[in-house]
């Protein structure tokens, strides 16, 4: 049967939950425009749990619990949980490092190992990604600390690279002029930084070079496709040959000797 102190504690907890939700909303509004999505989310969680924790302590005090005993028990429980869940503790510490370092934010496109996806959540224990094929991937923070992270959307401008090769009969200076003209006419390619033409070496059947253009981050895929199509069209129009591996097979000149059998099985 519920007693008066228990009813008071229950009312305090319900009020604390409501107050915590209000505090989370207010923290989100206060951080809007001042912090990024990542830190706004952290501020909301911190406000929620701090307010709820204060009301929880008040409810425990209403039930007659000795706070010193509770704190002592919490300390012992923390030590026990720490020994029992070292992986979680490691993820928690790694999450604090990620929050302080800020290698990426919510909405960034990152690569962790072989996984590429958009960051949809950053928590104290893990980071959640959505891949291009719409898969949900959870990566522990400890893994992120130990693994190389590539943030594709960190800067507003990105370089698009094309590795190409032309036949040995082609004039490289002429080829350079053709690809530079393609970049100059493409509205997605930036004038500054300027496109780059880098000779890579003499291959087995081609003169290899690297052609790089710069574009806005939001236009990366569109620039990649459009420039590649325009380079191919320009090469076809100007008669520039793109070589491909060929295999030449020389048949033996000596005639083949065939042995036939008649219907009776005799050699003919």
N, C-alpha and C positions, 0 to 999 in steps of 0.2 A: 504494500500500500504506500502510496506517495505521501511523504510528510511535507510540512511547510518548507523546511530548508531545501528539500529536493525540488519542490515546485519553483522556489526562488532560483535555484541553480539552473533549472531547465529554462526558465524565462530569461535569465542572464545569457545563457548560451544561444538561445534563439535571437535575442537582441544583438548579441555579438556577431552572429552570422550576418544579420541584416546590415549592421554597421560596417562589417568587413567588406561586404559587397559595395556599399556606398563609398567606402574609402578606396577600393580598387577603381571604381568609376572616376572618382575625383582625381586620383593619381594619374589615370590615363589622360584626362582632360588637361591637367597641369603640365604633363610631359609632352603633349601634342605640340609640334612645331619647335620644341626645344631639344628633344631627344629623337634618335632614330627608333625604328620599330623594335629592334632588339632590346634597347635599354628601357623603352616604354613598357614592354612586357615584363621585364624584371622589376621595374618600379611598381607595377600593378600587383604582382605576386607578393612582393615584400610588404606592401601596404595591407593586403588581405590577411596574410598570416600574422603580422604583428598585432593588428587590431583583434583578430580572433584569439590569439594567444593571451592578450591582456584580459579579455573577457573570460577566457577559460580559467586563468589564475583566480579571477574574482569568484567564479562559480565554485571552484575547488575550496576557496576560503569560506564560502557560504556553507559548504557542507561540513566544515569543521576540520579540514585537512591542515596539518602543520606544514607550512611552506618549506621549512628547513628540511623536514623529512622528505618532502617531495623532491627538493633539489638534490638531496643526497641520493635518493633512488634514481633520479634522472641521470646523475653522474655515473652511477654504477651501470645503469642500463646502456648509457652511451659507450662506455668502455667495452661492455659485452658485445654490443652490436658492431663496434669497430673491429673487434677481433673476428667476429663471425662474418662480416661483409667487407673485407678489405677491398674487393673490386669496386663496390659502390662508393667507398670512401675515396678511392683513387679517381673514379669518374667525377666525384663531387669536387675534388681539388683541381682536377683538370678543367672542369667547367668554370671554376673561378679564374683560372689562368686565361681561358678563352674569352671570358667576359672582360677581363682587363686588357688583353692584347687586341681584341676585336679584329681578327683576320678576315671576317666576313660578317654580314648582317642578314636579317630576314629579307628574302627576295633576291639575294645574290645567287648567281650561277657558279657552283664550285665543283672541283674534282678532287675526290679523296680515293687514292689508290686507283682502281679501275671503275669507280662509280662516279657518274656525273649527274648532277641534279640541282634543282632550285631549293634553297633553304626555306622551309615553311615553319620551322620552330627551333628555338635554341633554349634548351633547358639545362638545369644543373647537372643532370646525369647523361644526357645524350642530345644529339642534333638530328632532326628529322628532315629528310630530303624527298622531293618528288622528282622522279626521273622523267626523261622525255617520252618514255612509253607508259607514263602514268602509274609507276610503281611507287609504293611507300617504303622508304629505306630509313632504318634507325641505326645511327652510328654512335657508339659509346664515345664519350669525351676523351677517355684515355687513348683510344685509337687515333683520334684527331691530333692529340698532342704528339704522338709518336710517328705520325705519317705526314708526308709532304702534302700540303694543301695548295691547290691552284684556284684562285678566285678570278674568274673570267670577267666579271662585271665590276671590278674594283675601280677602274678608270673609265672615263666617258669615250675614249678613243681606243681603237684596237687595230692591229695590223693583220692583213689577210695575205697569206703566202701561197704562191703557185710554183711548184717545182716542174719545170718544163725541159724539153729536149728537142733539138732540131737536127736535121741531117748535116753531114760534114760539108756538103756542097753549098750550104746556105751561108750568107754573109751575116755575121753576128751583129755588126753595126746596124744593118738594115732591120734585122729581127728586133733589136733593141728599140729602134724608132717606131716599129709597128705596135709593140706592146705599150710603149709610152703613150702613143696616140690613143690607144684604147682606153687607158686610164684617164687621159685628158678629156675625152668625150663622155665618160661615164659620170653622171651627176652625183653618184654616191661616193666616189673617190675624192678624198680631200686633197686640196692643193698643198697644204702644209700640215704635217710633214709630207715631203715629196715622195713619189714612188721610187723604188729602189730596184736596180738591175744588178745582180751579182753572178758572175761566172763561177760555176761550181767545178768544172773539169771536163776532160775528154772521156766520154763513156765508151762502152764497147761498140755502139753503133750511133752515137749521138753526141752533140755538144750540149752539155747540161748547164742550166742556169736557174737561178731563183729570182722570181719577180714578185715584189711586195708592194701592196697599196695600203693606204690607211683610210679608215672609215669610222663613222660613229658606232658605238657599241650596239645600239638598237638596230643598225642596218647590216650587221655582220653577215648573216646568212644570205640576205638578198644580194649583197655585194659579191660574196663568194660565187654564187651561181651566175649572176649577170656578167661579171668580168670573165669567167671561164668560157661562157658561151660566146662572148664577143671576141675573145682571143682566137678561138677555134674558127669562127667565121672569117676573121681578118687573115688568118694563115691560109685558109682555103682560097680566099679572094686574091691574095698576093702570091699564091703558088708556093708557100713555105711548106716543106715536107716535114712531117713528124714521123720519125722512123719507128719501127716496131720489130721485135725479134723475128728472124726468119731462119728456117732450117732447110738446108739443101741436102738432098739425098741422091748419091750417085749409084745407079744400078750397075751391076757387073755386066761387062760386054760379052762374056763367054756364054754360048747357047746352053740351055738346060737339056740334059739327057733324060728322056722319059721312057719308062718301061711299061708296056701294056700287056694285059692278059686277054686271051681269047675266051670263048664261052666254055672251052674244056679245061681252062686253068693253065694252059701252056703259055710260056713266055713268048711274046712276039717281038 
